[in-house]
Amino acid sequence: MRSFRYGAARALLAAGLGVCALGASQPQDEQQPTGGFDLTKDADKRLYERYAHRENIKVDKVDPIFRAERVSHVASGVALRDRTRGFIHSRGVPTGSEIVRSFLFWNFSDTEKEGADSAPILFDGNLINGRKAADNTDPCWGRAGNHSYVADVTEFTNQTGGPNQDYEVIVPFHSGTATTGHDPWSAPATSKTLLEGASLVVIFRNERTEGPLFLFAPPGDNMFLSSASYSLPSPGLGNGLFTMIGGDGQRGSGHSNYASNELTYFDGTQIAGPPVAASDWDGSDGLTLPQLWDTHTHEVRISNGVSQIDYVQNVDCLVPVGFVLDQE
């Protein structure tokens, strides 16, 4: 266990970004439905109408925020709803590999339509500032906006003992932060800020890594209700790895299992969702609870200069936060 830097913690407290859990109090007939919308219910119909403009989205081009040659990557995440602290259990970097770069992604909803250009976070006891990657529509929790951030944390993963460590993540908090840790769907709460989660991408090089890698943090509004399509420039052709990071995925409400049926297609081939595999949007970084955060990596075949990522579902509110495309 690494020692905690209390000076950094005090600086983070002073930053004052609240990251409380659950939804703000709303009139009883306007509360967030548990998981996907049940359009046979009047309250769900009204909520669906509120967010219907995000039903289907298409992003024609997403430029990489980082490129590297002769590398590969691993990615891991932690769900952070209704708490301010968690551990990312990063595993899979082969012994003796060089750490080329590491990036931390995180996301939250709050009462602001547009987030600050930068936001602080404690990563393994080190105070860092991430840059805003996107302002999104709130994923149907009744907040004004949702915001994605990314930060370079390479120096904190390239230490004695290797990169395969448990990294503590602490978000800024204050006296109004909810820390009950109860089921997010059990009752509304008065907190203003809802944290979704955080993911770490570690990019490494060794004698076996061959292909180039592109890292993406999609800008603009990424929240979608029914389908989403992203066009990502390919780093190269052949076998590869595709990683997605996303917020607000869930199995259902609490311990139910009716909402996790989203399908993922890579260049027209289904790679996740029934009957092929579990959904990319099952909140698996936070199972069994609180769910609401996903980090998934798939083996894929990269056949085109531009790779097409398609998500298809019934109706739920989801936010893509980051992608990695890695030719092996």
ChimeraX attribute file (.defattr): number of C-alpha atoms within 10 A of each C-alpha:
attribute: neighborCount
match mode: 1-to-1
recipient: residues
	/A:1	8
	/A:2	9
	/A:3	7
	/A:4	12
	/A:5	13
	/A:6	11
	/A:7	12
	/A:8	16
	/A:9	19
	/A:10	12
	/A:11	14
	/A:12	22
	/A:13	18
	/A:14	12
	/A:15	15
	/A:16	14
	/A:17	18
	/A:18	23
	/A:19	29
	/A:20	32
	/A:21	29
	/A:22	29
	/A:23	25
	/A:24	21
	/A:25	15
	/A:26	14
	/A:27	7
	/A:28	9
	/A:29	13
	/A:30	15
	/A:31	19
	/A:32	22
	/A:33	20
	/A:34	19
	/A:35	23
	/A:36	23
	/A:37	20
	/A:38	15
	/A:39	13
	/A:40	8
	/A:41	11
	/A:42	12
	/A:43	17
	/A:44	20
	/A:45	16
	/A:46	14
	/A:47	20
	/A:48	23
	/A:49	11
	/A:50	12
	/A:51	17
	/A:52	15
	/A:53	11
	/A:54	20
	/A:55	18
	/A:56	15
	/A:57	18
	/A:58	14
	/A:59	17
	/A:60	11
	/A:61	14
	/A:62	16
	/A:63	14
	/A:64	19
	/A:65	11
	/A:66	13
	/A:67	14
	/A:68	18
	/A:69	16
	/A:70	17
	/A:71	25
	/A:72	26
	/A:73	25
	/A:74	20
	/A:75	25
	/A:76	23
	/A:77	27
	/A:78	28
	/A:79	30
	/A:80	31
	/A:81	30
	/A:82	25
	/A:83	25
	/A:84	22
	/A:85	18
	/A:86	18
	/A:87	20
	/A:88	21
	/A:89	16
	/A:90	20
	/A:91	14
	/A:92	12
	/A:93	21
	/A:94	14
	/A:95	11
	/A:96	11
	/A:97	17
	/A:98	17
	/A:99	21
	/A:100	17
	/A:101	20
	/A:102	22
	/A:103	19
	/A:104	23
	/A:105	24
	/A:106	32
	/A:107	28
	/A:108	27
	/A:109	30
	/A:110	26
	/A:111	17
	/A:112	16
	/A:113	16
	/A:114	16
	/A:115	21
	/A:116	12
	/A:117	13
	/A:118	14
	/A:119	20
	/A:120	21
	/A:121	24
	/A:122	20
	/A:123	21
	/A:124	21
	/A:125	20
	/A:126	20
	/A:127	18
	/A:128	16
	/A:129	18
	/A:130	20
	/A:131	16
	/A:132	22
	/A:133	25
	/A:134	22
	/A:135	23
	/A:136	26
	/A:137	25
	/A:138	28
	/A:139	26
	/A:140	25
	/A:141	22
	/A:142	21
	/A:143	19
	/A:144	18
	/A:145	22
	/A:146	30
	/A:147	28
	/A:148	30
	/A:149	26
	/A:150	24
	/A:151	22
	/A:152	17
	/A:153	21
	/A:154	18
	/A:155	11
	/A:156	14
	/A:157	22
	/A:158	17
	/A:159	11
	/A:160	6
	/A:161	9
	/A:162	15
	/A:163	24
	/A:164	17
	/A:165	15
	/A:166	15
	/A:167	20
	/A:168	19
	/A:169	23
	/A:170	24
	/A:171	27
	/A:172	23
	/A:173	21
	/A:174	16
	/A:175	9
	/A:176	13
	/A:177	21
	/A:178	24
	/A:179	15
	/A:180	12
	/A:181	15
	/A:182	17
	/A:183	17
	/A:184	21
	/A:185	18
	/A:186	11
	/A:187	13
	/A:188	18
	/A:189	16
	/A:190	15
	/A:191	20
	/A:192	23
	/A:193	29
	/A:194	28
	/A:195	28
	/A:196	33
	/A:197	31
	/A:198	32
	/A:199	29
	/A:200	26
	/A:201	26
	/A:202	26
	/A:203	23
	/A:204	22
	/A:205	22
	/A:206	16
	/A:207	10
	/A:208	12
	/A:209	16
	/A:210	15
	/A:211	20
	/A:212	20
	/A:213	26
	/A:214	22
	/A:215	23
	/A:216	20
	/A:217	23
	/A:218	22
	/A:219	18
	/A:220	12
	/A:221	19
	/A:222	26
	/A:223	29
	/A:224	28
	/A:225	25
	/A:226	19
	/A:227	22
	/A:228	23
	/A:229	19
	/A:230	21
	/A:231	17
	/A:232	24
	/A:233	18
	/A:234	21
	/A:235	24
	/A:236	20
	/A:237	17
	/A:238	14
	/A:239	14
	/A:240	22
	/A:241	19
	/A:242	21
	/A:243	21
	/A:244	20
	/A:245	28
	/A:246	30
	/A:247	30
	/A:248	29
	/A:249	29
	/A:250	35
	/A:251	24
	/A:252	19
	/A:253	20
	/A:254	18
	/A:255	14
	/A:256	12
	/A:257	13
	/A:258	13
	/A:259	22
	/A:260	24
	/A:261	23
	/A:262	22
	/A:263	23
	/A:264	26
	/A:265	16
	/A:266	19
	/A:267	18
	/A:268	11
	/A:269	13
	/A:270	17
	/A:271	20
	/A:272	21
	/A:273	21
	/A:274	14
	/A:275	11
	/A:276	11
	/A:277	13
	/A:278	16
	/A:279	25
	/A:280	28
	/A:281	35
	/A:282	25
	/A:283	27
	/A:284	24
	/A:285	25
	/A:286	21
	/A:287	17
	/A:288	13
	/A:289	20
	/A:290	25
	/A:291	29
	/A:292	27
	/A:293	33
	/A:294	31
	/A:295	28
	/A:296	20
	/A:297	18
	/A:298	15
	/A:299	14
	/A:300	19
	/A:301	18
	/A:302	24
	/A:303	14
	/A:304	14
	/A:305	12
	/A:306	18
	/A:307	19
	/A:308	21
	/A:309	21
	/A:310	19
	/A:311	22
	/A:312	17
	/A:313	21
	/A:314	15
	/A:315	20
	/A:316	27
	/A:317	25
	/A:318	25
	/A:319	27
	/A:320	25
	/A:321	29
	/A:322	25
	/A:323	23
	/A:324	23
	/A:325	29
	/A:326	32
	/A:327	26
	/A:328	23
